[in-house]
Amino acid sequence: MDLIEATDADFAILIDGRAPCALRLPPEGVERSEVLTMLRNLANSIRPDFCPASWMMIEDGEVVGLCSLVRQPSEHGLDIGYGVSPSRRRRGLASAAVRALLEWGRNDPRVSFVRAETSVSNIPSQRVLQNSGFAPVGERVDDEDGELICWRADTLS
C-alpha cells in the first residue's frame, strides 16, 4: 500500500468518477462525490499553509481510499481522517495508510504528533488507530458526529 499526494486536479478527476494518474477505482468508486468535494475544498484551504494536505491510498494500481488533514495544523500537530472504499475494507489498508502517514510525519520536522477522532461506535477505526500506535487521550461530543474518542500518536523519538 502506498500513499500518493492527492492534488486539486486528482480530486477533480475523482469527483468526475474517474481515476487519476492511470490508476483504477473500485467498482463503487472511492467515495461519494459530495464527500470528495468537501475533502477537495478542505485540502485547498490547508495547502497554502501546509502541504501535502491529502493523500490517495494506492493498492495494486487502484485508489482504495483517502487520508486527509481535517484542519489546519497547530502546535506541530496534524489532525487526520481516513476512509477506505467499502469493497476494500477489512484488508488492513487503513492501518497500512495510517502507519505510512505516521512514518512520513517522523521524517518531517514540522510534525511532532498526529491526532485523530473516532466515533465511540466505530470499533474498526478504533482498532486501526490502536494498531498504528495511537493512544486515546480523551473524548468529546460533536454536533454532527456525536460522541467521539480523541487519539494521539507522537512522531518524535
CNS distance restraints for C-alpha pairs under 8 A (distance, minus, plus):
assign (resid   1 and name CA) (resid  57 and name CA) 6.75 0.50 0.50
assign (resid   1 and name CA) (resid  58 and name CA) 5.59 0.50 0.50
assign (resid   1 and name CA) (resid  59 and name CA) 4.80 0.50 0.50
assign (resid   1 and name CA) (resid  60 and name CA) 7.55 0.50 0.50
assign (resid   1 and name CA) (resid  93 and name CA) 6.86 0.50 0.50
assign (resid   1 and name CA) (resid  96 and name CA) 6.59 0.50 0.50
assign (resid   1 and name CA) (resid  97 and name CA) 6.99 0.50 0.50
assign (resid   2 and name CA) (resid  57 and name CA) 5.88 0.50 0.50
assign (resid   2 and name CA) (resid  58 and name CA) 5.07 0.50 0.50
assign (resid   2 and name CA) (resid  59 and name CA) 6.61 0.50 0.50
assign (resid   2 and name CA) (resid  97 and name CA) 7.20 0.50 0.50
assign (resid   2 and name CA) (resid 100 and name CA) 7.74 0.50 0.50
assign (resid   3 and name CA) (resid  55 and name CA) 5.77 0.50 0.50
assign (resid   3 and name CA) (resid  56 and name CA) 5.59 0.50 0.50
assign (resid   3 and name CA) (resid  57 and name CA) 4.92 0.50 0.50
assign (resid   3 and name CA) (resid  58 and name CA) 6.13 0.50 0.50
assign (resid   3 and name CA) (resid  97 and name CA) 6.70 0.50 0.50
assign (resid   3 and name CA) (resid 100 and name CA) 7.28 0.50 0.50
assign (resid   3 and name CA) (resid 101 and name CA) 7.78 0.50 0.50
assign (resid   4 and name CA) (resid  55 and name CA) 5.21 0.50 0.50
assign (resid   4 and name CA) (resid  56 and name CA) 5.20 0.50 0.50
assign (resid   4 and name CA) (resid  57 and name CA) 6.72 0.50 0.50
assign (resid   4 and name CA) (resid  58 and name CA) 7.24 0.50 0.50
assign (resid   5 and name CA) (resid  52 and name CA) 6.30 0.50 0.50
assign (resid   5 and name CA) (resid  53 and name CA) 7.74 0.50 0.50
assign (resid   5 and name CA) (resid  54 and name CA) 5.89 0.50 0.50
assign (resid   5 and name CA) (resid  55 and name CA) 4.21 0.50 0.50
assign (resid   5 and name CA) (resid  56 and name CA) 6.15 0.50 0.50
assign (resid   6 and name CA) (resid  10 and name CA) 5.69 0.50 0.50
assign (resid   6 and name CA) (resid  11 and name CA) 6.76 0.50 0.50
assign (resid   6 and name CA) (resid  52 and name CA) 7.97 0.50 0.50
assign (resid   6 and name CA) (resid  53 and name CA) 7.86 0.50 0.50
assign (resid   6 and name CA) (resid  54 and name CA) 5.28 0.50 0.50
assign (resid   6 and name CA) (resid  55 and name CA) 4.64 0.50 0.50
assign (resid   6 and name CA) (resid  56 and name CA) 5.57 0.50 0.50
assign (resid   7 and name CA) (resid  11 and name CA) 6.39 0.50 0.50
assign (resid   7 and name CA) (resid  54 and name CA) 7.52 0.50 0.50
assign (resid   8 and name CA) (resid  12 and name CA) 6.30 0.50 0.50
assign (resid   8 and name CA) (resid  40 and name CA) 6.46 0.50 0.50
assign (resid   8 and name CA) (resid  43 and name CA) 7.95 0.50 0.50
assign (resid   8 and name CA) (resid  44 and name CA) 7.11 0.50 0.50
assign (resid   9 and name CA) (resid  13 and name CA) 6.37 0.50 0.50
assign (resid  10 and name CA) (resid  14 and name CA) 6.16 0.50 0.50
assign (resid  10 and name CA) (resid  19 and name CA) 7.91 0.50 0.50
assign (resid  10 and name CA) (resid  20 and name CA) 5.56 0.50 0.50
assign (resid  10 and name CA) (resid  21 and name CA) 7.92 0.50 0.50
assign (resid  11 and name CA) (resid  15 and name CA) 5.95 0.50 0.50
assign (resid  11 and name CA) (resid  36 and name CA) 6.77 0.50 0.50
assign (resid  11 and name CA) (resid  37 and name CA) 7.53 0.50 0.50
assign (resid  11 and name CA) (resid  40 and name CA) 5.93 0.50 0.50
assign (resid  12 and name CA) (resid  16 and name CA) 6.32 0.50 0.50
assign (resid  13 and name CA) (resid  17 and name CA) 6.61 0.50 0.50
assign (resid  13 and name CA) (resid  18 and name CA) 5.47 0.50 0.50
assign (resid  13 and name CA) (resid  19 and name CA) 6.35 0.50 0.50
assign (resid  13 and name CA) (resid  20 and name CA) 6.00 0.50 0.50
assign (resid  14 and name CA) (resid  18 and name CA) 5.18 0.50 0.50
assign (resid  14 and name CA) (resid  19 and name CA) 5.78 0.50 0.50
assign (resid  14 and name CA) (resid  20 and name CA) 6.91 0.50 0.50
assign (resid  14 and name CA) (resid  30 and name CA) 7.83 0.50 0.50
assign (resid  14 and name CA) (resid  33 and name CA) 7.85 0.50 0.50
assign (resid  14 and name CA) (resid  36 and name CA) 7.40 0.50 0.50
assign (resid  15 and name CA) (resid  32 and name CA) 7.95 0.50 0.50
assign (resid  15 and name CA) (resid  33 and name CA) 5.08 0.50 0.50
assign (resid  15 and name CA) (resid  36 and name CA) 6.08 0.50 0.50
assign (resid  15 and name CA) (resid  37 and name CA) 6.84 0.50 0.50
assign (resid  16 and name CA) (resid  33 and name CA) 7.78 0.50 0.50
assign (resid  17 and name CA) (resid  29 and name CA) 6.83 0.50 0.50
assign (resid  17 and name CA) (resid  33 and name CA) 7.91 0.50 0.50
assign (resid  18 and name CA) (resid  24 and name CA) 7.87 0.50 0.50
assign (resid  18 and name CA) (resid  25 and name CA) 7.21 0.50 0.50
assign (resid  19 and name CA) (resid  23 and name CA) 5.45 0.50 0.50
assign (resid  19 and name CA) (resid  24 and name CA) 5.30 0.50 0.50
assign (resid  19 and name CA) (resid  25 and name CA) 5.73 0.50 0.50
assign (resid  19 and name CA) (resid  63 and name CA) 7.25 0.50 0.50
assign (resid  20 and name CA) (resid  24 and name CA) 7.78 0.50 0.50
assign (resid  23 and name CA) (resid  61 and name CA) 5.27 0.50 0.50
assign (resid  23 and name CA) (resid  62 and name CA) 5.46 0.50 0.50
assign (resid  23 and name CA) (resid  63 and name CA) 6.72 0.50 0.50
assign (resid  24 and name CA) (resid  61 and name CA) 6.20 0.50 0.50
assign (resid  24 and name CA) (resid  62 and name CA) 4.47 0.50 0.50
assign (resid  24 and name CA) (resid  63 and name CA) 6.16 0.50 0.50
assign (resid  25 and name CA) (resid  29 and name CA) 5.37 0.50 0.50
assign (resid  25 and name CA) (resid  30 and name CA) 6.52 0.50 0.50
assign (resid  25 and name CA) (resid  62 and name CA) 5.42 0.50 0.50
assign (resid  25 and name CA) (resid  63 and name CA) 5.36 0.50 0.50
assign (resid  25 and name CA) (resid  64 and name CA) 6.90 0.50 0.50
assign (resid  26 and name CA) (resid  30 and name CA) 6.62 0.50 0.50
assign (resid  26 and name CA) (resid  62 and name CA) 7.03 0.50 0.50
assign (resid  26 and name CA) (resid  63 and name CA) 7.29 0.50 0.50
assign (resid  26 and name CA) (resid  64 and name CA) 6.73 0.50 0.50
assign (resid  26 and name CA) (resid  85 and name CA) 7.24 0.50 0.50
assign (resid  26 and name CA) (resid  87 and name CA) 7.31 0.50 0.50
assign (resid  26 and name CA) (resid  88 and name CA) 7.82 0.50 0.50
assign (resid  28 and name CA) (resid  85 and name CA) 7.51 0.50 0.50
assign (resid  28 and name CA) (resid  86 and name CA) 7.86 0.50 0.50
assign (resid  28 and name CA) (resid  87 and name CA) 7.70 0.50 0.50
assign (resid  29 and name CA) (resid  85 and name CA) 6.90 0.50 0.50
assign (resid  30 and name CA) (resid  63 and name CA) 6.74 0.50 0.50
assign (resid  30 and name CA) (resid  64 and name CA) 6.01 0.50 0.50
assign (resid  30 and name CA) (resid  65 and name CA) 5.72 0.50 0.50
assign (resid  30 and name CA) (resid  66 and name CA) 7.84 0.50 0.50
assign (resid  30 and name CA) (resid  84 and name CA) 7.07 0.50 0.50
assign (resid  30 and name CA) (resid  85 and name CA) 4.90 0.50 0.50
assign (resid  31 and name CA) (resid  35 and name CA) 6.59 0.50 0.50
assign (resid  31 and name CA) (resid  36 and name CA) 6.41 0.50 0.50
assign (resid  31 and name CA) (resid  65 and name CA) 7.75 0.50 0.50
assign (resid  31 and name CA) (resid  85 and name CA) 6.47 0.50 0.50
assign (resid  32 and name CA) (resid  36 and name CA) 6.30 0.50 0.50
assign (resid  33 and name CA) (resid  37 and name CA) 6.03 0.50 0.50
assign (resid  34 and name CA) (resid  38 and name CA) 6.24 0.50 0.50
assign (resid  35 and name CA) (resid  39 and name CA) 6.16 0.50 0.50
assign (resid  36 and name CA) (resid  40 and name CA) 5.98 0.50 0.50
assign (resid  37 and name CA) (resid  41 and name CA) 6.17 0.50 0.50
assign (resid  38 and name CA) (resid  42 and name CA) 6.12 0.50 0.50
assign (resid  39 and name CA) (resid  43 and name CA) 6.02 0.50 0.50
assign (resid  39 and name CA) (resid  68 and name CA) 7.43 0.50 0.50
assign (resid  40 and name CA) (resid  44 and name CA) 6.11 0.50 0.50
assign (resid  41 and name CA) (resid  45 and name CA) 6.23 0.50 0.50
assign (resid  42 and name CA) (resid  46 and name CA) 6.40 0.50 0.50
assign (resid  42 and name CA) (resid  70 and name CA) 7.09 0.50 0.50
assign (resid  42 and name CA) (resid  71 and name CA) 7.55 0.50 0.50
assign (resid  43 and name CA) (resid  47 and name CA) 5.93 0.50 0.50
assign (resid  43 and name CA) (resid  53 and name CA) 5.26 0.50 0.50
assign (resid  43 and name CA) (resid  54 and name CA) 6.23 0.50 0.50
assign (resid  43 and name CA) (resid  68 and name CA) 7.43 0.50 0.50
assign (resid  43 and name CA) (resid  69 and name CA) 7.21 0.50 0.50
assign (resid  44 and name CA) (resid  48 and name CA) 7.45 0.50 0.50
assign (resid  44 and name CA) (resid  53 and name CA) 7.99 0.50 0.50
assign (resid  46 and name CA) (resid  50 and name CA) 5.88 0.50 0.50
assign (resid  46 and name CA) (resid  51 and name CA) 7.42 0.50 0.50
assign (resid  46 and name CA) (resid  53 and name CA) 6.31 0.50 0.50
assign (resid  46 and name CA) (resid  71 and name CA) 7.15 0.50 0.50
assign (resid  46 and name CA) (resid  72 and name CA) 5.70 0.50 0.50
assign (resid  47 and name CA) (resid  51 and name CA) 4.97 0.50 0.50
assign (resid  47 and name CA) (resid  52 and name CA) 6.61 0.50 0.50
assign (resid  47 and name CA) (resid  53 and name CA) 5.88 0.50 0.50
assign (resid  49 and name CA) (resid  72 and name CA) 7.79 0.50 0.50
assign (resid  50 and name CA) (resid  72 and name CA) 7.66 0.50 0.50
assign (resid  50 and name CA) (resid  73 and name CA) 7.39 0.50 0.50
assign (resid  53 and name CA) (resid  68 and name CA) 5.92 0.50 0.50
assign (resid  53 and name CA) (resid  69 and name CA) 5.39 0.50 0.50
assign (resid  54 and name CA) (resid  66 and name CA) 7.27 0.50 0.50
assign (resid  54 and name CA) (resid  67 and name CA) 5.74 0.50 0.50
assign (resid  54 and name CA) (resid  68 and name CA) 4.11 0.50 0.50
assign (resid  54 and name CA) (resid  69 and name CA) 6.14 0.50 0.50
assign (resid  55 and name CA) (resid  66 and name CA) 5.73 0.50 0.50
assign (resid  55 and name CA) (resid  67 and name CA) 5.16 0.50 0.50
assign (resid  55 and name CA) (resid  68 and name CA) 6.17 0.50 0.50
assign (resid  56 and name CA) (resid  63 and name CA) 6.28 0.50 0.50
assign (resid  56 and name CA) (resid  64 and name CA) 7.62 0.50 0.50
assign (resid  56 and name CA) (resid  65 and name CA) 6.02 0.50 0.50
assign (resid  56 and name CA) (resid  66 and name CA) 4.63 0.50 0.50
assign (resid  56 and name CA) (resid  67 and name CA) 6.45 0.50 0.50
assign (resid  57 and name CA) (resid  63 and name CA) 5.69 0.50 0.50
assign (resid  57 and name CA) (resid  64 and name CA) 5.60 0.50 0.50
assign (resid  57 and name CA) (resid  65 and name CA) 4.92 0.50 0.50
assign (resid  57 and name CA) (resid  66 and name CA) 5.47 0.50 0.50
assign (resid  57 and name CA) (resid  67 and name CA) 7.18 0.50 0.50
assign (resid  57 and name CA) (resid  93 and name CA) 7.88 0.50 0.50
assign (resid  57 and name CA) (resid  97 and name CA) 6.58 0.50 0.50
assign (resid  58 and name CA) (resid  62 and name CA) 5.37 0.50 0.50
assign (resid  58 and name CA) (resid  63 and name CA) 4.75 0.50 0.50
assign (resid  58 and name CA) (resid  64 and name CA) 5.90 0.50 0.50
assign (resid  58 and name CA) (resid  65 and name CA) 7.41 0.50 0.50
assign (resid  59 and name CA) (resid  63 and name CA) 6.67 0.50 0.50
assign (resid  59 and name CA) (resid  64 and name CA) 6.54 0.50 0.50
assign (resid  64 and name CA) (resid  84 and name CA) 5.78 0.50 0.50
assign (resid  64 and name CA) (resid  85 and name CA) 5.54 0.50 0.50
assign (resid  64 and name CA) (resid  88 and name CA) 6.43 0.50 0.50
assign (resid  65 and name CA) (resid  82 and name CA) 7.36 0.50 0.50
assign (resid  65 and name CA) (resid  83 and name CA) 5.44 0.50 0.50
assign (resid  65 and name CA) (resid  84 and name CA) 4.06 0.50 0.50
assign (resid  65 and name CA) (resid  85 and name CA) 5.55 0.50 0.50
assign (resid  65 and name CA) (resid  94 and name CA) 7.92 0.50 0.50
assign (resid  66 and name CA) (resid  82 and name CA) 5.55 0.50 0.50
assign (resid  66 and name CA) (resid  83 and name CA) 5.55 0.50 0.50
assign (resid  66 and name CA) (resid  84 and name CA) 6.62 0.50 0.50
assign (resid  67 and name CA) (resid  80 and name CA) 6.91 0.50 0.50
assign (resid  67 and name CA) (resid  81 and name CA) 5.75 0.50 0.50
assign (resid  67 and name CA) (resid  82 and name CA) 4.21 0.50 0.50
assign (resid  67 and name CA) (resid  83 and name CA) 6.66 0.50 0.50
assign (resid  67 and name CA) (resid  97 and name CA) 7.54 0.50 0.50
assign (resid  67 and name CA) (resid  98 and name CA) 7.91 0.50 0.50
assign (resid  68 and name CA) (resid  80 and name CA) 5.54 0.50 0.50
assign (resid  68 and name CA) (resid  81 and name CA) 5.41 0.50 0.50
assign (resid  68 and name CA) (resid  82 and name CA) 6.27 0.50 0.50
assign (resid  69 and name CA) (resid  73 and name CA) 7.99 0.50 0.50
assign (resid  69 and name CA) (resid  78 and name CA) 6.68 0.50 0.50
assign (resid  69 and name CA) (resid  79 and name CA) 5.56 0.50 0.50
assign (resid  69 and name CA) (resid  80 and name CA) 4.47 0.50 0.50
assign (resid  69 and name CA) (resid  81 and name CA) 6.35 0.50 0.50
assign (resid  70 and name CA) (resid  79 and name CA) 5.68 0.50 0.50
assign (resid  70 and name CA) (resid  80 and name CA) 5.41 0.50 0.50
assign (resid  70 and name CA) (resid  81 and name CA) 6.16 0.50 0.50
assign (resid  71 and name CA) (resid  78 and name CA) 7.85 0.50 0.50
assign (resid  71 and name CA) (resid  79 and name CA) 6.28 0.50 0.50
assign (resid  71 and name CA) (resid  80 and name CA) 7.95 0.50 0.50
assign (resid  72 and name CA) (resid  78 and name CA) 7.64 0.50 0.50
assign (resid  72 and name CA) (resid  79 and name CA) 7.90 0.50 0.50
assign (resid  73 and name CA) (resid  77 and name CA) 5.59 0.50 0.50
assign (resid  73 and name CA) (resid  78 and name CA) 4.99 0.50 0.50
assign (resid  73 and name CA) (resid  79 and name CA) 6.88 0.50 0.50
assign (resid  74 and name CA) (resid  78 and name CA) 6.92 0.50 0.50
assign (resid  76 and name CA) (resid 110 and name CA) 5.69 0.50 0.50
assign (resid  76 and name CA) (resid 111 and name CA) 4.89 0.50 0.50
assign (resid  76 and name CA) (resid 112 and name CA) 5.23 0.50 0.50
assign (resid  76 and name CA) (resid 113 and name CA) 6.77 0.50 0.50
assign (resid  77 and name CA) (resid 111 and name CA) 5.67 0.50 0.50
assign (resid  77 and name CA) (resid 112 and name CA) 5.76 0.50 0.50
assign (resid  77 and name CA) (resid 113 and name CA) 4.82 0.50 0.50
assign (resid  77 and name CA) (resid 114 and name CA) 5.44 0.50 0.50
assign (resid  77 and name CA) (resid 115 and name CA) 7.10 0.50 0.50
assign (resid  78 and name CA) (resid 111 and name CA) 6.98 0.50 0.50
assign (resid  78 and name CA) (resid 113 and name CA) 6.51 0.50 0.50
assign (resid  78 and name CA) (resid 114 and name CA) 4.71 0.50 0.50
assign (resid  78 and name CA) (resid 115 and name CA) 6.00 0.50 0.50
assign (resid  79 and name CA) (resid 114 and name CA) 5.85 0.50 0.50
assign (resid  79 and name CA) (resid 115 and name CA) 4.65 0.50 0.50
assign (resid  79 and name CA) (resid 116 and name CA) 5.58 0.50 0.50
assign (resid  80 and name CA) (resid 114 and name CA) 7.14 0.50 0.50
assign (resid  80 and name CA) (resid 115 and name CA) 6.27 0.50 0.50
assign (resid  80 and name CA) (resid 116 and name CA) 5.31 0.50 0.50
assign (resid  81 and name CA) (resid 116 and name CA) 6.41 0.50 0.50
assign (resid  81 and name CA) (resid 117 and name CA) 7.67 0.50 0.50
assign (resid  82 and name CA) (resid  94 and name CA) 7.20 0.50 0.50
assign (resid  83 and name CA) (resid  94 and name CA) 7.05 0.50 0.50
assign (resid  84 and name CA) (resid  88 and name CA) 6.43 0.50 0.50
assign (resid  84 and name CA) (resid  89 and name CA) 5.98 0.50 0.50
assign (resid  84 and name CA) (resid  93 and name CA) 7.44 0.50 0.50
assign (resid  84 and name CA) (resid  94 and name CA) 6.55 0.50 0.50
assign (resid  85 and name CA) (resid  89 and name CA) 6.51 0.50 0.50
assign (resid  88 and name CA) (resid  93 and name CA) 7.79 0.50 0.50
assign (resid  89 and name CA) (resid  93 and name CA) 7.16 0.50 0.50
assign (resid  89 and name CA) (resid  94 and name CA) 7.91 0.50 0.50
assign (resid  92 and name CA) (resid  96 and name CA) 6.14 0.50 0.50
assign (resid  93 and name CA) (resid  97 and name CA) 6.10 0.50 0.50
assign (resid  94 and name CA) (resid  98 and name CA) 6.09 0.50 0.50
assign (resid  94 and name CA) (resid 128 and name CA) 6.60 0.50 0.50
assign (resid  95 and name CA) (resid  99 and name CA) 6.09 0.50 0.50
assign (resid  95 and name CA) (resid 128 and name CA) 4.94 0.50 0.50
assign (resid  95 and name CA) (resid 129 and name CA) 7.23 0.50 0.50
assign (resid  95 and name CA) (resid 131 and name CA) 7.09 0.50 0.50
assign (resid  95 and name CA) (resid 132 and name CA) 6.32 0.50 0.50
assign (resid  96 and name CA) (resid 100 and name CA) 6.09 0.50 0.50
assign (resid  97 and name CA) (resid 101 and name CA) 6.10 0.50 0.50
assign (resid  98 and name CA) (resid 102 and name CA) 6.20 0.50 0.50
assign (resid  98 and name CA) (resid 128 and name CA) 7.73 0.50 0.50
assign (resid  98 and name CA) (resid 129 and name CA) 7.60 0.50 0.50
assign (resid  98 and name CA) (resid 132 and name CA) 6.64 0.50 0.50
assign (resid  99 and name CA) (resid 103 and name CA) 6.19 0.50 0.50
assign (resid  99 and name CA) (resid 132 and name CA) 5.52 0.50 0.50
assign (resid 100 and name CA) (resid 104 and name CA) 6.17 0.50 0.50
assign (resid 101 and name CA) (resid 105 and name CA) 6.21 0.50 0.50
assign (resid 102 and name CA) (resid 106 and name CA) 6.24 0.50 0.50
assign (resid 102 and name CA) (resid 114 and name CA) 7.31 0.50 0.50
assign (resid 102 and name CA) (resid 155 and name CA) 6.59 0.50 0.50
assign (resid 103 and name CA) (resid 107 and name CA) 6.68 0.50 0.50
assign (resid 103 and name CA) (resid 155 and name CA) 7.66 0.50 0.50
assign (resid 104 and name CA) (resid 108 and name CA) 6.50 0.50 0.50
assign (resid 105 and name CA) (resid 109 and name CA) 7.71 0.50 0.50
assign (resid 105 and name CA) (resid 110 and name CA) 7.92 0.50 0.50
assign (resid 105 and name CA) (resid 111 and name CA) 5.48 0.50 0.50
assign (resid 105 and name CA) (resid 112 and name CA) 7.47 0.50 0.50
assign (resid 105 and name CA) (resid 113 and name CA) 7.70 0.50 0.50
assign (resid 105 and name CA) (resid 114 and name CA) 7.96 0.50 0.50
assign (resid 105 and name CA) (resid 155 and name CA) 6.12 0.50 0.50
assign (resid 106 and name CA) (resid 111 and name CA) 7.02 0.50 0.50
assign (resid 106 and name CA) (resid 112 and name CA) 7.56 0.50 0.50
assign (resid 106 and name CA) (resid 155 and name CA) 4.76 0.50 0.50
assign (resid 106 and name CA) (resid 156 and name CA) 6.17 0.50 0.50
assign (resid 111 and name CA) (resid 155 and name CA) 6.91 0.50 0.50
assign (resid 112 and name CA) (resid 154 and name CA) 6.01 0.50 0.50
assign (resid 112 and name CA) (resid 155 and name CA) 5.18 0.50 0.50
assign (resid 112 and name CA) (resid 156 and name CA) 5.66 0.50 0.50
assign (resid 113 and name CA) (resid 152 and name CA) 6.88 0.50 0.50
assign (resid 113 and name CA) (resid 153 and name CA) 5.58 0.50 0.50
assign (resid 113 and name CA) (resid 154 and name CA) 4.12 0.50 0.50
assign (resid 113 and name CA) (resid 155 and name CA) 5.03 0.50 0.50
assign (resid 113 and name CA) (resid 156 and name CA) 7.32 0.50 0.50
assign (resid 114 and name CA) (resid 152 and name CA) 5.68 0.50 0.50
assign (resid 114 and name CA) (resid 153 and name CA) 5.33 0.50 0.50
assign (resid 114 and name CA) (resid 154 and name CA) 6.37 0.50 0.50
assign (resid 114 and name CA) (resid 155 and name CA) 7.26 0.50 0.50
assign (resid 115 and name CA) (resid 150 and name CA) 7.28 0.50 0.50
assign (resid 115 and name CA) (resid 151 and name CA) 5.47 0.50 0.50
assign (resid 115 and name CA) (resid 152 and name CA) 4.40 0.50 0.50
assign (resid 115 and name CA) (resid 153 and name CA) 6.51 0.50 0.50
assign (resid 116 and name CA) (resid 150 and name CA) 6.10 0.50 0.50
assign (resid 116 and name CA) (resid 151 and name CA) 5.16 0.50 0.50
assign (resid 116 and name CA) (resid 152 and name CA) 6.51 0.50 0.50
assign (resid 117 and name CA) (resid 148 and name CA) 6.09 0.50 0.50
assign (resid 117 and name CA) (resid 149 and name CA) 5.49 0.50 0.50
assign (resid 117 and name CA) (resid 150 and name CA) 4.61 0.50 0.50
assign (resid 117 and name CA) (resid 151 and name CA) 5.88 0.50 0.50
assign (resid 118 and name CA) (resid 122 and name CA) 6.34 0.50 0.50
assign (resid 118 and name CA) (resid 125 and name CA) 6.49 0.50 0.50
assign (resid 118 and name CA) (resid 126 and name CA) 6.39 0.50 0.50
assign (resid 118 and name CA) (resid 148 and name CA) 5.34 0.50 0.50
assign (resid 118 and name CA) (resid 149 and name CA) 5.28 0.50 0.50
assign (resid 118 and name CA) (resid 150 and name CA) 6.81 0.50 0.50
assign (resid 119 and name CA) (resid 145 and name CA) 7.11 0.50 0.50
assign (resid 119 and name CA) (resid 146 and name CA) 7.21 0.50 0.50
assign (resid 119 and name CA) (resid 147 and name CA) 5.97 0.50 0.50
assign (resid 119 and name CA) (resid 148 and name CA) 4.47 0.50 0.50
assign (resid 119 and name CA) (resid 149 and name CA) 6.21 0.50 0.50
assign (resid 120 and name CA) (resid 147 and name CA) 5.95 0.50 0.50
assign (resid 120 and name CA) (resid 148 and name CA) 5.40 0.50 0.50
assign (resid 120 and name CA) (resid 149 and name CA) 5.96 0.50 0.50
assign (resid 122 and name CA) (resid 126 and name CA) 6.38 0.50 0.50
assign (resid 123 and name CA) (resid 127 and name CA) 6.20 0.50 0.50
assign (resid 124 and name CA) (resid 128 and name CA) 6.34 0.50 0.50
assign (resid 125 and name CA) (resid 129 and name CA) 6.44 0.50 0.50
assign (resid 126 and name CA) (resid 130 and name CA) 6.16 0.50 0.50
assign (resid 127 and name CA) (resid 131 and name CA) 5.84 0.50 0.50
assign (resid 128 and name CA) (resid 132 and name CA) 6.14 0.50 0.50
assign (resid 129 and name CA) (resid 133 and name CA) 6.46 0.50 0.50
assign (resid 129 and name CA) (resid 134 and name CA) 5.18 0.50 0.50
assign (resid 129 and name CA) (resid 135 and name CA) 7.61 0.50 0.50
assign (resid 129 and name CA) (resid 151 and name CA) 7.56 0.50 0.50
assign (resid 130 and name CA) (resid 134 and name CA) 5.17 0.50 0.50
assign (resid 130 and name CA) (resid 135 and name CA) 6.39 0.50 0.50
assign (resid 133 and name CA) (resid 153 and name CA) 6.13 0.50 0.50
assign (resid 134 and name CA) (resid 151 and name CA) 5.90 0.50 0.50
assign (resid 134 and name CA) (resid 152 and name CA) 5.12 0.50 0.50
assign (resid 134 and name CA) (resid 153 and name CA) 4.47 0.50 0.50
assign (resid 135 and name CA) (resid 151 and name CA) 5.38 0.50 0.50
assign (resid 135 and name CA) (resid 152 and name CA) 5.51 0.50 0.50
assign (resid 135 and name CA) (resid 153 and name CA) 6.46 0.50 0.50
assign (resid 136 and name CA) (resid 149 and name CA) 6.70 0.50 0.50
assign (resid 136 and name CA) (resid 150 and name CA) 5.71 0.50 0.50
assign (resid 136 and name CA) (resid 151 and name CA) 4.34 0.50 0.50
assign (resid 136 and name CA) (resid 152 and name CA) 6.50 0.50 0.50
assign (resid 137 and name CA) (resid 149 and name CA) 7.76 0.50 0.50
assign (resid 137 and name CA) (resid 150 and name CA) 5.60 0.50 0.50
assign (resid 137 and name CA) (resid 151 and name CA) 5.43 0.50 0.50
assign (resid 137 and name CA) (resid 152 and name CA) 6.55 0.50 0.50
assign (resid 138 and name CA) (resid 149 and name CA) 6.07 0.50 0.50
assign (resid 138 and name CA) (resid 150 and name CA) 5.11 0.50 0.50
assign (resid 138 and name CA) (resid 151 and name CA) 7.26 0.50 0.50
assign (resid 139 and name CA) (resid 147 and name CA) 7.20 0.50 0.50
assign (resid 139 and name CA) (resid 148 and name CA) 5.54 0.50 0.50
assign (resid 139 and name CA) (resid 149 and name CA) 4.49 0.50 0.50
assign (resid 139 and name CA) (resid 150 and name CA) 5.37 0.50 0.50
assign (resid 140 and name CA) (resid 147 and name CA) 5.95 0.50 0.50
assign (resid 140 and name CA) (resid 148 and name CA) 5.34 0.50 0.50
assign (resid 140 and name CA) (resid 149 and name CA) 6.66 0.50 0.50
assign (resid 140 and name CA) (resid 150 and name CA) 7.29 0.50 0.50
assign (resid 141 and name CA) (resid 145 and name CA) 7.54 0.50 0.50
assign (resid 141 and name CA) (resid 146 and name CA) 5.19 0.50 0.50
assign (resid 141 and name CA) (resid 147 and name CA) 4.44 0.50 0.50
assign (resid 141 and name CA) (resid 148 and name CA) 5.90 0.50 0.50
assign (resid 142 and name CA) (resid 146 and name CA) 4.83 0.50 0.50
assign (resid 142 and name CA) (resid 147 and name CA) 6.37 0.50 0.50
assign (resid 142 and name CA) (resid 148 and name CA) 7.13 0.50 0.50
